Amino acid sequence: MELKDKIIEEIRKIYDPELPVNIYDLGLIYDIKIEGRKAEIKMTLTTPNCPVAESLPKEVKESAMQVEEIDDVDLQLVWDPPWSKDMMSDAAKLELNL
């Protein structure tokens, strides 16, 4: 399994606290890059006022660190482009009846 896929597998274990969908399929992870043993992750939240704005990025970083080959994670919380329902996977849309 590719290193990026291992990180995605870990991130998929994190669920939005208000929706029964993991944050990867929700479309909150914009980019994952691997350089050596370091992962660079760009993510967003559904809204800037999200109640988990402080805890969710930390949870994503800790989750990526569970991958044995990763020693460091640079996580960037970004707001551009703004998140929308169009960013959700088909599986997430099905789960939410959209």
C-alpha positions, 0 to 999 in steps of 0.5 A: 500500500502506498504511503499516502493511502495509509494516511488516508486510511487513518484519516478515514477513521475520523468522523465529523461530530455532526454528520455520520461521514468520515472527514476524508469522504466529506471532502475536508482533506484538500491535499496530502503530499509526502516528502521522505518521512514527512506528510504535508496535509492541507485541510479545511472545515465545513465552516470557519465557526466549526465547533471542532476548529481547534480539535479536528486539525490536531486529530488529523495530525495525530492520525497521520502520525499513526502511520509507521513511516511518518515522523512529522506532519505539517498540517495547514488549515486553509479556507480557499477554496471554501468547502461545499457539498460538491466536495463530498464523495459519492459515498458521503452524499449517499450516506446523507441522502443528497 
